[in-house]
């Protein structure tokens, strides 16, 4: 299907039956947070992209379960999808509009950086510019009120902007575009569908699954 690399970005939603082998055959596999996609979504994990602020970050770094996760241990790279400076600029506004999210902007990047350094993994923080491009792009899709884009959409944008090489094929699996109420999931689905219509992305549906399985 491609002369370049196949990059699989695997969300934590449902994955098609039979997708595991195709995902594991990809050149690069990106998973998220606690990598719940492992299993039906294959096992290979090269990059774990984490939400590095707020409660999700605190839960991952506390206790040790995340660090012992088989997918995390396999990964050679850790990505933090939230830029600390960007989120700090959001704090005053959120204190007014969403006082219940008082810890959303608390930054734990240093903890993930320290883990990556201690375990010999490459570390990367997605820049604020990627977040800002996503915010701008969402505006054309009747985005409505939201707090921040999802980690999945930020990672997709980062791959397309900075990691994709000519000839690479970027494929999404396990993206249901549903979850936390303050992510703009309806607009995100339309954003992603627009990228697919332009040929910049593929979804791992029955058609593409068959093509990859046949080595097309």
N, CA and C atoms as a LAMMPS dump frame, in Angstrom:
ITEM: TIMESTEP
0
ITEM: NUMBER OF ATOMS
648
ITEM: BOX BOUNDS ff ff ff
-5.0000000000000000e+02 5.0000000000000000e+02
-5.0000000000000000e+02 5.0000000000000000e+02
-5.0000000000000000e+02 5.0000000000000000e+02
ITEM: ATOMS id mol type element x y z
1 1 1 N 0.82 -1.21 0
2 1 2 C 0 0 0
3 1 3 C 0.852 1.257 0
4 2 1 N 2.12 1.112 0.426
5 2 2 C 2.994 2.276 0.486
6 2 3 C 4.431 1.853 0.252
7 3 1 N 5.205 2.737 -0.414
8 3 2 C 6.613 2.464 -0.628
9 3 3 C 7.449 2.927 0.547
10 4 1 N 6.868 3.787 1.397
11 4 2 C 7.552 4.28 2.573
12 4 3 C 7.171 3.478 3.801
13 5 1 N 7.281 4.103 4.952
14 5 2 C 6.927 3.439 6.199
15 5 3 C 5.413 3.429 6.398
16 6 1 N 4.954 2.458 7.156
17 6 2 C 3.584 2.473 7.653
18 6 3 C 3.626 2.874 9.123
19 7 1 N 2.955 3.976 9.439
20 7 2 C 2.885 4.482 10.808
21 7 3 C 1.472 4.253 11.311
22 8 1 N 1.329 3.439 12.322
23 8 2 C 0.031 3.159 12.927
24 8 3 C -0.128 3.974 14.209
25 9 1 N -1.182 4.775 14.262
26 9 2 C -1.526 5.516 15.477
27 9 3 C -2.757 4.83 16.054
28 10 1 N -2.587 4.203 17.209
29 10 2 C -3.614 3.315 17.74
30 10 3 C -4.222 3.915 19.003
31 11 1 N -5.466 4.352 18.89
32 11 2 C -6.173 4.883 20.04
33 11 3 C -6.642 3.783 20.966
34 12 1 N -7.316 4.172 22.024
35 12 2 C -7.769 3.207 23.028
36 12 3 C -9.222 2.785 22.841
37 13 1 N -9.786 3.056 21.654
38 13 2 C -11.131 2.606 21.341
39 13 3 C -11.117 1.227 20.702
40 14 1 N -12.293 0.73 20.293
41 14 2 C -12.395 -0.602 19.674
42 14 3 C -11.579 -0.691 18.388
43 15 1 N -10.972 -1.859 18.195
44 15 2 C -10.163 -2.133 17.008
45 15 3 C -10.801 -3.296 16.257
46 16 1 N -10.772 -3.252 14.938
47 16 2 C -11.374 -4.293 14.114
48 16 3 C -10.784 -5.667 14.415
49 17 1 N -11.622 -6.7 14.354
50 17 2 C -11.118 -8.067 14.426
51 17 3 C -10.12 -8.289 13.299
52 18 1 N -9.041 -8.933 13.602
53 18 2 C -8.029 -9.217 12.599
54 18 3 C -7.015 -8.118 12.407
55 19 1 N -7.133 -7.029 13.169
56 19 2 C -6.225 -5.899 12.971
57 19 3 C -4.872 -6.091 13.648
58 20 1 N -4.8 -6.969 14.631
59 20 2 C -3.584 -7.067 15.447
60 20 3 C -2.344 -7.337 14.611
61 21 1 N -2.431 -8.305 13.706
62 21 2 C -1.25 -8.675 12.918
63 21 3 C -0.824 -7.527 11.997
64 22 1 N -1.796 -6.828 11.435
65 22 2 C -1.488 -5.709 10.543
66 22 3 C -0.824 -4.578 11.322
67 23 1 N -1.341 -4.286 12.506
68 23 2 C -0.739 -3.241 13.344
69 23 3 C 0.682 -3.633 13.742
70 24 1 N 0.862 -4.873 14.157
71 24 2 C 2.191 -5.314 14.587
72 24 3 C 3.202 -5.338 13.442
73 25 1 N 2.72 -5.411 12.203
74 25 2 C 3.617 -5.415 11.046
75 25 3 C 4.041 -4.012 10.619
76 26 1 N 3.456 -2.98 11.226
77 26 2 C 3.784 -1.603 10.858
78 26 3 C 5.219 -1.257 11.247
79 27 1 N 5.762 -0.274 10.574
80 27 2 C 7.13 0.168 10.881
81 27 3 C 7.197 0.943 12.186
82 28 1 N 6.131 1.659 12.504
83 28 2 C 6.105 2.488 13.712
84 28 3 C 4.701 2.445 14.289
85 29 1 N 4.585 2.121 15.576
86 29 2 C 3.29 2.039 16.245
87 29 3 C 3.286 2.988 17.438
88 30 1 N 2.297 3.868 17.441
89 30 2 C 2.125 4.844 18.519
90 30 3 C 0.883 4.478 19.31
91 31 1 N 1.011 4.4 20.622
92 31 2 C -0.126 4.144 21.504
93 31 3 C -0.206 5.263 22.547
94 32 1 N -1.248 5.215 23.382
95 32 2 C -1.533 6.321 24.279
96 32 3 C -1.674 5.88 25.734
97 33 1 N -1.075 6.673 26.616
98 33 2 C -1.255 6.55 28.063
99 33 3 C -1.017 5.127 28.545
100 34 1 N -2.065 4.424 29.012
101 34 2 C -1.852 3.08 29.548
102 34 3 C -1.974 2 28.485
103 35 1 N -2.054 2.4 27.219
104 35 2 C -1.99 1.465 26.081
105 35 3 C -3.052 0.374 26.153
106 36 1 N -4.277 0.784 26.43
107 36 2 C -5.375 -0.185 26.504
108 36 3 C -5.659 -0.839 25.156
109 37 1 N -5.074 -0.308 24.086
110 37 2 C -5.275 -0.899 22.766
111 37 3 C -4.533 -2.213 22.596
112 38 1 N -3.583 -2.51 23.455
113 38 2 C -2.835 -3.76 23.337
114 38 3 C -3.772 -4.95 23.519
115 39 1 N -3.55 -5.965 22.714
116 39 2 C -4.426 -7.133 22.703
117 39 3 C -5.057 -7.227 21.332
118 40 1 N -6.307 -6.837 21.226
119 40 2 C -6.981 -6.813 19.929
120 40 3 C -6.275 -5.883 18.958
121 41 1 N -5.594 -4.866 19.509
122 41 2 C -4.859 -3.91 18.691
123 41 3 C -3.391 -4.247 18.531
124 42 1 N -3.024 -5.514 18.705
125 42 2 C -1.639 -5.922 18.572
126 42 3 C -0.824 -5.641 19.822
127 43 1 N 0.467 -5.871 19.729
128 43 2 C 1.363 -5.71 20.88
129 43 3 C 2.503 -4.721 20.63
130 44 1 N 2.913 -4.589 19.386
131 44 2 C 4.067 -3.748 19.098
132 44 3 C 3.817 -2.317 19.545
133 45 1 N 4.789 -1.74 20.204
134 45 2 C 4.686 -0.357 20.676
135 45 3 C 6.048 0.302 20.568
136 46 1 N 6.126 1.334 19.74
137 46 2 C 7.372 2.074 19.593
138 46 3 C 7.353 3.39 20.363
139 47 1 N 6.207 4.047 20.369
140 47 2 C 6.056 5.339 21.035
141 47 3 C 4.828 5.285 21.926
142 48 1 N 4.965 5.733 23.151
143 48 2 C 3.81 5.947 24.022
144 48 3 C 3.638 7.453 24.183
145 49 1 N 2.509 7.947 23.713
146 49 2 C 2.183 9.37 23.831
147 49 3 C 1.31 9.557 25.06
148 50 1 N 1.757 10.375 25.99
149 50 2 C 1.067 10.511 27.272
150 50 3 C 0.488 11.906 27.445
151 51 1 N -0.627 11.94 28.152
152 51 2 C -1.198 13.195 28.627
153 51 3 C -0.414 13.569 29.883
154 52 1 N 0.431 14.559 29.788
155 52 2 C 1.419 14.846 30.832
156 52 3 C 0.999 15.951 31.797
157 53 1 N -0.278 16.308 31.793
158 53 2 C -0.783 17.265 32.774
159 53 3 C -1.998 16.67 33.481
160 54 1 N -2.296 17.23 34.645
161 54 2 C -3.515 16.88 35.356
162 54 3 C -3.538 15.47 35.927
163 55 1 N -4.755 15.012 36.189
164 55 2 C -4.947 13.728 36.871
165 55 3 C -4.418 12.532 36.101
166 56 1 N -4.59 12.465 34.762
167 56 2 C -4.035 11.302 34.058
168 56 3 C -2.53 11.166 34.252
169 57 1 N -1.816 12.273 34.193
170 57 2 C -0.365 12.22 34.37
171 57 3 C 0 11.775 35.775
172 58 1 N -0.681 12.331 36.757
173 58 2 C -0.397 11.974 38.146
174 58 3 C -0.64 10.493 38.391
175 59 1 N -1.716 9.96 37.791
176 59 2 C -2.028 8.536 37.96
177 59 3 C -0.96 7.658 37.31
178 60 1 N -0.482 8.054 36.13
179 60 2 C 0.529 7.235 35.462
180 60 3 C 1.851 7.218 36.215
181 61 1 N 2.264 8.356 36.734
182 61 2 C 3.562 8.427 37.394
183 61 3 C 3.529 7.88 38.818
184 62 1 N 2.36 7.82 39.423
185 62 2 C 2.249 7.331 40.793
186 62 3 C 2.1 5.821 40.845
187 63 1 N 2.7 5.193 41.828
188 63 2 C 2.469 3.776 42.091
189 63 3 C 3.363 2.814 41.353
190 64 1 N 3.644 3.037 40.082
191 64 2 C 4.541 2.159 39.347
192 64 3 C 3.893 1.258 38.324
193 65 1 N 2.542 1.168 38.32
194 65 2 C 1.878 0.264 37.383
195 65 3 C 2.121 0.678 35.937
196 66 1 N 2.062 1.99 35.662
197 66 2 C 2.273 2.448 34.288
198 66 3 C 3.695 2.133 33.831
199 67 1 N 4.656 2.376 34.686
200 67 2 C 6.049 2.138 34.315
201 67 3 C 6.325 0.655 34.06
202 68 1 N 5.543 -0.214 34.707
203 68 2 C 5.723 -1.653 34.533
204 68 3 C 4.875 -2.223 33.401
205 69 1 N 4.027 -1.394 32.795
206 69 2 C 3.171 -1.827 31.699
207 69 3 C 4.033 -2.402 30.572
208 70 1 N 3.632 -3.559 30.032
209 70 2 C 4.444 -4.234 29.02
210 70 3 C 4.65 -3.376 27.783
211 71 1 N 3.619 -2.642 27.375
212 71 2 C 3.755 -1.787 26.199
213 71 3 C 4.704 -0.625 26.466
214 72 1 N 4.6 -0.04 27.643
215 72 2 C 5.486 1.066 28.005
216 72 3 C 6.933 0.576 28.068
217 73 1 N 7.129 -0.598 28.614
218 73 2 C 8.485 -1.143 28.719
219 73 3 C 9.078 -1.435 27.341
220 74 1 N 8.218 -1.772 26.376
221 74 2 C 8.683 -2.08 25.029
222 74 3 C 9.041 -0.819 24.242
223 75 1 N 8.346 0.27 24.523
224 75 2 C 8.488 1.494 23.729
225 75 3 C 9.904 2.066 23.841
226 76 1 N 10.372 2.607 22.728
227 76 2 C 11.692 3.234 22.725
228 76 3 C 11.607 4.747 22.904
229 77 1 N 10.385 5.302 22.836
230 77 2 C 10.201 6.745 22.924
231 77 3 C 8.981 7.073 23.769
232 78 1 N 9.088 8.161 24.508
233 78 2 C 7.966 8.714 25.252
234 78 3 C 7.687 10.111 24.711
235 79 1 N 6.433 10.339 24.342
236 79 2 C 6.003 11.669 23.918
237 79 3 C 5.089 12.268 24.972
238 80 1 N 5.305 13.504 25.313
239 80 2 C 4.351 14.272 26.109
240 80 3 C 3.567 15.167 25.147
241 81 1 N 2.249 15.049 25.142
242 81 2 C 1.456 15.741 24.119
243 81 3 C 1.061 17.16 24.521
244 82 1 N 1.314 17.544 25.767
245 82 2 C 0.893 18.868 26.232
246 82 3 C 2.101 19.725 26.591
247 83 1 N 2.183 20.876 25.96
248 83 2 C 3.257 21.818 26.239
249 83 3 C 2.954 22.564 27.544
250 84 1 N 3.883 22.527 28.481
251 84 2 C 3.654 23.101 29.806
252 84 3 C 3.329 24.586 29.736
253 85 1 N 4.066 25.33 28.92
254 85 2 C 3.816 26.763 28.805
255 85 3 C 2.442 27.065 28.244
256 86 1 N 2.044 26.301 27.24
257 86 2 C 0.72 26.48 26.648
258 86 3 C -0.365 26.27 27.688
259 87 1 N -0.248 25.234 28.478
260 87 2 C -1.282 24.944 29.467
261 87 3 C -1.28 25.945 30.609
262 88 1 N -0.114 26.489 30.912
263 88 2 C -0.079 27.503 31.96
264 88 3 C -0.837 28.75 31.516
265 89 1 N -0.806 29.055 30.226
266 89 2 C -1.566 30.214 29.738
267 89 3 C -3.068 29.97 29.802
268 90 1 N -3.481 28.71 29.819
269 90 2 C -4.911 28.386 29.9
270 90 3 C -5.447 28.486 31.327
271 91 1 N -4.566 28.425 32.311
272 91 2 C -4.995 28.306 33.709
273 91 3 C -5.909 29.446 34.172
274 92 1 N -5.578 30.726 33.937
275 92 2 C -6.448 31.799 34.45
276 92 3 C -7.867 31.74 33.881
277 93 1 N -7.978 31.451 32.587
278 93 2 C -9.307 31.378 31.971
279 93 3 C -10.093 30.195 32.513
280 94 1 N -9.437 29.051 32.654
281 94 2 C -10.128 27.86 33.157
282 94 3 C -10.555 28.035 34.614
283 95 1 N -9.81 28.832 35.361
284 95 2 C -10.196 29.08 36.756
285 95 3 C -11.563 29.756 36.832
286 96 1 N -11.911 30.479 35.774
287 96 2 C -13.213 31.158 35.716
288 96 3 C -14.275 30.264 35.086
289 97 1 N -13.928 29.647 33.944
290 97 2 C -14.934 28.898 33.186
291 97 3 C -15.128 27.479 33.68
292 98 1 N -14.078 26.863 34.202
293 98 2 C -14.143 25.467 34.637
294 98 3 C -13.379 25.308 35.953
295 99 1 N -13.878 25.893 37.043
296 99 2 C -13.135 25.826 38.305
297 99 3 C -12.923 24.406 38.816
298 100 1 N -13.759 23.465 38.332
299 100 2 C -13.587 22.07 38.744
300 100 3 C -12.363 21.424 38.096
301 101 1 N -11.817 22.086 37.082
302 101 2 C -10.619 21.569 36.408
303 101 3 C -9.373 22.28 36.913
304 102 1 N -9.332 22.554 38.197
305 102 2 C -8.246 23.353 38.75
306 102 3 C -6.878 22.688 38.626
307 103 1 N -6.838 21.353 38.42
308 103 2 C -5.553 20.674 38.291
309 103 3 C -5.214 20.292 36.851
310 104 1 N -6.048 20.677 35.9
311 104 2 C -5.827 20.274 34.508
312 104 3 C -4.482 20.749 33.984
313 105 1 N -4.04 21.924 34.41
314 105 2 C -2.804 22.515 33.892
315 105 3 C -1.577 22.176 34.724
316 106 1 N -1.749 21.397 35.782
317 106 2 C -0.592 20.967 36.568
318 106 3 C 0.305 20.099 35.691
319 107 1 N 1.567 20.453 35.606
320 107 2 C 2.465 19.836 34.631
321 107 3 C 3.374 18.795 35.287
322 108 1 N 3.44 17.604 34.655
323 108 2 C 4.271 16.512 35.156
324 108 3 C 5.296 16.07 34.111
325 109 1 N 5.62 16.978 33.194
326 109 2 C 6.574 16.643 32.139
327 109 3 C 7.899 16.157 32.711
328 110 1 N 8.372 16.794 33.773
329 110 2 C 9.665 16.414 34.345
330 110 3 C 9.681 14.961 34.791
331 111 1 N 8.551 14.475 35.301
332 111 2 C 8.491 13.083 35.729
333 111 3 C 8.637 12.115 34.57
334 112 1 N 7.981 12.417 33.456
335 112 2 C 8.111 11.556 32.28
336 112 3 C 9.502 11.67 31.657
337 113 1 N 10.062 12.874 31.683
338 113 2 C 11.416 13.058 31.163
339 113 3 C 12.414 12.258 31.995
340 114 1 N 12.268 12.295 33.298
341 114 2 C 13.17 11.56 34.176
342 114 3 C 13.05 10.054 33.955
343 115 1 N 11.818 9.581 33.767
344 115 2 C 11.607 8.158 33.498
345 115 3 C 12.28 7.762 32.187
346 116 1 N 12.086 8.584 31.149
347 116 2 C 12.704 8.279 29.859
348 116 3 C 14.226 8.24 29.971
349 117 1 N 14.795 9.21 30.658
350 117 2 C 16.255 9.264 30.808
351 117 3 C 16.771 8.062 31.589
352 118 1 N 16.068 7.711 32.665
353 118 2 C 16.525 6.611 33.52
354 118 3 C 16.451 5.263 32.823
355 119 1 N 15.561 5.139 31.846
356 119 2 C 15.352 3.854 31.18
357 119 3 C 15.87 3.839 29.737
358 120 1 N 16.596 4.878 29.355
359 120 2 C 17.224 4.896 28.05
360 120 3 C 16.29 5.113 26.884
361 121 1 N 15.18 5.798 27.125
362 121 2 C 14.231 6.076 26.058
363 121 3 C 14.405 7.502 25.536
364 122 1 N 14.088 7.692 24.273
365 122 2 C 14.067 9.018 23.69
366 122 3 C 12.848 9.759 24.208
367 123 1 N 13 11.051 24.455
368 123 2 C 11.906 11.85 25.014
369 123 3 C 11.59 13.014 24.088
370 124 1 N 10.305 13.304 23.945
371 124 2 C 9.875 14.393 23.073
372 124 3 C 8.628 15.037 23.659
373 125 1 N 8.589 16.358 23.646
374 125 2 C 7.38 17.092 24.007
375 125 3 C 6.817 17.75 22.76
376 126 1 N 5.543 17.497 22.484
377 126 2 C 4.892 18.111 21.328
378 126 3 C 4.828 19.621 21.565
379 127 1 N 5.282 20.435 20.626
380 127 2 C 5.335 21.877 20.855
381 127 3 C 3.958 22.525 20.871
382 128 1 N 3.886 23.671 21.507
383 128 2 C 2.633 24.425 21.574
384 128 3 C 2.116 24.755 20.181
385 129 1 N 3.01 24.937 19.225
386 129 2 C 2.584 25.291 17.863
387 129 3 C 1.696 24.224 17.25
388 130 1 N 1.932 22.958 17.572
389 130 2 C 1.079 21.884 17.06
390 130 3 C -0.315 22.002 17.647
391 131 1 N -0.403 22.222 18.95
392 131 2 C -1.687 22.417 19.618
393 131 3 C -2.433 23.598 18.985
394 132 1 N -1.723 24.662 18.742
395 132 2 C -2.361 25.872 18.204
396 132 3 C -2.845 25.677 16.776
397 133 1 N -2.101 24.888 15.98
398 133 2 C -2.568 24.584 14.627
399 133 3 C -3.837 23.745 14.661
400 134 1 N -3.9 22.817 15.604
401 134 2 C -5.108 21.999 15.736
402 134 3 C -6.293 22.869 16.14
403 135 1 N -6.103 23.739 17.125
404 135 2 C -7.178 24.659 17.527
405 135 3 C -7.686 25.458 16.326
406 136 1 N -6.755 25.975 15.526
407 136 2 C -7.149 26.773 14.364
408 136 3 C -7.899 25.922 13.347
409 137 1 N -7.434 24.698 13.126
410 137 2 C -8.076 23.832 12.157
411 137 3 C -9.462 23.38 12.563
412 138 1 N -9.683 23.229 13.853
413 138 2 C -10.988 22.78 14.342
414 138 3 C -12.087 23.826 14.123
415 139 1 N -11.709 25.071 14.005
416 139 2 C -12.699 26.141 13.915
417 139 3 C -13.63 25.994 12.713
418 140 1 N -13.174 25.345 11.665
419 140 2 C -14.006 25.214 10.465
420 140 3 C -15.063 24.124 10.596
421 141 1 N -15.08 23.417 11.726
422 141 2 C -15.984 22.284 11.886
423 141 3 C -17.007 22.499 13.006
424 142 1 N -17.472 23.736 13.173
425 142 2 C -18.5 24.03 14.188
426 142 3 C -18.108 23.431 15.53
427 143 1 N -16.932 23.793 15.981
428 143 2 C -16.337 23.114 17.126
429 143 3 C -17.101 23.366 18.423
430 144 1 N -17.734 24.525 18.591
431 144 2 C -18.453 24.805 19.822
432 144 3 C -17.51 24.996 20.994
433 145 1 N -18.059 24.893 22.2
434 145 2 C -17.261 25.098 23.416
435 145 3 C -16.484 23.821 23.754
436 146 1 N -15.189 23.992 24.021
437 146 2 C -14.377 22.858 24.465
438 146 3 C -13.2 23.418 25.251
439 147 1 N -12.476 22.519 25.909
440 147 2 C -11.329 22.952 26.706
441 147 3 C -10.031 22.765 25.927
442 148 1 N -9.751 21.537 25.528
443 148 2 C -8.541 21.251 24.749
444 148 3 C -8.831 20.096 23.792
445 149 1 N -8.088 20.021 22.691
446 149 2 C -8.209 18.848 21.822
447 149 3 C -7.714 17.594 22.549
448 150 1 N -8.14 16.447 22.061
449 150 2 C -7.709 15.193 22.664
450 150 3 C -6.227 14.924 22.374
451 151 1 N -5.636 14.091 23.223
452 151 2 C -4.243 13.683 23.005
453 151 3 C -4.088 13.017 21.649
454 152 1 N -5.099 12.231 21.252
455 152 2 C -5.027 11.541 19.973
456 152 3 C -4.905 12.495 18.811
457 153 1 N -5.708 13.556 18.805
458 153 2 C -5.662 14.498 17.694
459 153 3 C -4.347 15.271 17.683
460 154 1 N -3.836 15.612 18.852
461 154 2 C -2.545 16.304 18.915
462 154 3 C -1.439 15.404 18.36
463 155 1 N -1.472 14.128 18.699
464 155 2 C -0.447 13.21 18.198
465 155 3 C -0.553 13.036 16.688
466 156 1 N -1.769 12.952 16.165
467 156 2 C -1.951 12.858 14.711
468 156 3 C -1.322 14.065 14.03
469 157 1 N -1.627 15.251 14.533
470 157 2 C -1.09 16.471 13.94
471 157 3 C 0.428 16.503 14.016
472 158 1 N 0.981 16.051 15.13
473 158 2 C 2.434 16.052 15.288
474 158 3 C 3.092 15.121 14.274
475 159 1 N 2.522 13.943 14.078
476 159 2 C 3.073 13.004 13.098
477 159 3 C 3.046 13.617 11.702
478 160 1 N 1.911 14.189 11.326
479 160 2 C 1.774 14.742 9.983
480 160 3 C 2.69 15.942 9.758
481 161 1 N 2.906 16.736 10.798
482 161 2 C 3.719 17.942 10.656
483 161 3 C 5.22 17.676 10.732
484 162 1 N 5.624 16.754 11.608
485 162 2 C 7.049 16.662 11.929
486 162 3 C 7.682 15.282 11.771
487 163 1 N 6.887 14.222 11.626
488 163 2 C 7.454 12.879 11.648
489 163 3 C 7.233 12.102 10.359
490 164 1 N 6.202 12.453 9.624
491 164 2 C 5.93 11.764 8.377
492 164 3 C 6.964 12.125 7.314
493 165 1 N 7.468 11.12 6.618
494 165 2 C 8.399 11.323 5.518
495 165 3 C 7.657 11.111 4.19
496 166 1 N 8.19 11.626 3.098
497 166 2 C 7.559 11.379 1.801
498 166 3 C 7.397 9.876 1.558
499 167 1 N 6.205 9.479 1.153
500 167 2 C 5.927 8.071 0.894
501 167 3 C 5.381 7.305 2.079
502 168 1 N 5.445 7.88 3.278
503 168 2 C 4.895 7.21 4.455
504 168 3 C 3.374 7.167 4.397
505 169 1 N 2.812 6.139 4.979
506 169 2 C 1.372 5.976 5.087
507 169 3 C 0.995 6.007 6.567
508 170 1 N 0.173 6.964 6.958
509 170 2 C -0.238 7.121 8.358
510 170 3 C -1.654 6.57 8.504
511 171 1 N -1.805 5.612 9.401
512 171 2 C -3.056 4.872 9.525
513 171 3 C -3.565 4.949 10.961
514 172 1 N -4.864 5.185 11.115
515 172 2 C -5.486 5.263 12.434
516 172 3 C -6.279 3.994 12.721
517 173 1 N -6.163 3.517 13.943
518 173 2 C -6.986 2.413 14.432
519 173 3 C -7.402 2.741 15.854
520 174 1 N -8.554 2.251 16.266
521 174 2 C -8.986 2.454 17.649
522 174 3 C -9.363 3.875 17.995
523 175 1 N -9.794 4.647 17
524 175 2 C -10.238 6.017 17.239
525 175 3 C -11.757 6.072 17.124
526 176 1 N -12.436 6.088 18.269
527 176 2 C -13.889 6.194 18.273
528 176 3 C -14.38 7.62 18.389
529 177 1 N -13.467 8.552 18.641
530 177 2 C -13.82 9.957 18.804
531 177 3 C -14.926 10.117 19.853
532 178 1 N -14.682 9.565 21.009
533 178 2 C -15.618 9.659 22.128
534 178 3 C -14.815 9.598 23.418
535 179 1 N -15.358 10.221 24.458
536 179 2 C -14.67 10.198 25.737
537 179 3 C -14.977 11.428 26.568
538 180 1 N -13.947 12.066 27.09
539 180 2 C -14.086 13.19 28.02
540 180 3 C -14.947 14.287 27.395
541 181 1 N -15.88 14.792 28.173
542 181 2 C -16.869 15.731 27.639
543 181 3 C -16.283 17.042 27.147
544 182 1 N -15.087 17.43 27.598
545 182 2 C -14.531 18.721 27.2
546 182 3 C -13.513 18.623 26.072
547 183 1 N -13.394 17.439 25.454
548 183 2 C -12.721 17.333 24.166
549 183 3 C -13.783 17.498 23.073
550 184 1 N -13.465 18.167 21.969
551 184 2 C -14.462 18.411 20.919
552 184 3 C -14.559 17.245 19.938
553 185 1 N -15.052 16.097 20.406
554 185 2 C -14.923 14.882 19.601
555 185 3 C -15.694 14.917 18.283
556 186 1 N -16.868 15.53 18.25
557 186 2 C -17.607 15.586 16.984
558 186 3 C -16.811 16.354 15.933
559 187 1 N -16.253 17.492 16.342
560 187 2 C -15.43 18.277 15.419
561 187 3 C -14.139 17.539 15.074
562 188 1 N -13.574 16.819 16.039
563 188 2 C -12.35 16.073 15.765
564 188 3 C -12.592 14.994 14.713
565 189 1 N -13.744 14.326 14.78
566 189 2 C -14.052 13.317 13.761
567 189 3 C -14.094 13.958 12.375
568 190 1 N -14.718 15.112 12.269
569 190 2 C -14.796 15.796 10.983
570 190 3 C -13.421 16.268 10.528
571 191 1 N -12.612 16.733 11.467
572 191 2 C -11.234 17.15 11.173
573 191 3 C -10.453 15.979 10.579
574 192 1 N -10.544 14.829 11.22
575 192 2 C -9.834 13.637 10.752
576 192 3 C -10.392 13.175 9.409
577 193 1 N -11.711 13.157 9.264
578 193 2 C -12.308 12.746 7.991
579 193 3 C -11.851 13.651 6.848
580 194 1 N -11.655 14.928 7.138
581 194 2 C -11.174 15.849 6.116
582 194 3 C -9.749 15.495 5.698
583 195 1 N -8.912 15.162 6.662
584 195 2 C -7.55 14.734 6.337
585 195 3 C -7.559 13.449 5.52
586 196 1 N -8.472 12.549 5.847
587 196 2 C -8.588 11.303 5.083
588 196 3 C -9.025 11.595 3.647
589 197 1 N -9.971 12.516 3.495
590 197 2 C -10.442 12.856 2.148
591 197 3 C -9.332 13.45 1.286
592 198 1 N -8.362 14.076 1.923
593 198 2 C -7.222 14.648 1.201
594 198 3 C -6.098 13.64 0.985
595 199 1 N -6.274 12.42 1.485
596 199 2 C -5.268 11.392 1.312
597 199 3 C -4.104 11.476 2.273
598 200 1 N -4.239 12.274 3.321
599 200 2 C -3.142 12.431 4.27
600 200 3 C -3.161 11.375 5.367
601 201 1 N -4.299 10.743 5.551
602 201 2 C -4.496 9.713 6.563
603 201 3 C -5.344 8.588 5.985
604 202 1 N -5.278 7.425 6.644
605 202 2 C -6.191 6.327 6.374
606 202 3 C -6.752 5.845 7.705
607 203 1 N -7.965 5.32 7.663
608 203 2 C -8.485 4.57 8.815
609 203 3 C -8.323 3.086 8.526
610 204 1 N -8.044 2.314 9.551
611 204 2 C -7.943 0.872 9.391
612 204 3 C -9.363 0.293 9.42
613 205 1 N -10.051 0.376 8.272
614 205 2 C -11.39 -0.207 8.137
615 205 3 C -11.257 -1.517 7.374
616 206 1 N -12.373 -2.115 7.005
617 206 2 C -12.307 -3.424 6.367
618 206 3 C -11.545 -3.376 5.046
619 207 1 N -11.703 -2.287 4.3
620 207 2 C -11.027 -2.179 3.006
621 207 3 C -9.522 -2.058 3.172
622 208 1 N -9.096 -1.126 4.015
623 208 2 C -7.648 -0.949 4.203
624 208 3 C -7.032 -2.134 4.929
625 209 1 N -7.788 -2.764 5.833
626 209 2 C -7.274 -3.939 6.528
627 209 3 C -6.957 -5.043 5.534
628 210 1 N -7.863 -5.258 4.589
629 210 2 C -7.629 -6.292 3.573
630 210 3 C -6.434 -5.95 2.715
631 211 1 N -6.293 -4.664 2.345
632 211 2 C -5.17 -4.251 1.511
633 211 3 C -3.841 -4.466 2.216
634 212 1 N -3.773 -4.088 3.493
635 212 2 C -2.536 -4.312 4.24
636 212 3 C -2.253 -5.798 4.444
637 213 1 N -3.296 -6.58 4.721
638 213 2 C -3.114 -8.011 4.943
639 213 3 C -2.584 -8.703 3.701
640 214 1 N -2.958 -8.177 2.525
641 214 2 C -2.514 -8.746 1.254
642 214 3 C -1.187 -8.164 0.809
643 215 1 N -0.692 -7.193 1.561
644 215 2 C 0.594 -6.597 1.229
645 215 3 C 0.54 -5.673 0.039
646 216 1 N -0.667 -5.062 -0.182
647 216 2 C -0.824 -4.179 -1.337
648 216 3 C -0.1 -2.875 -1.12
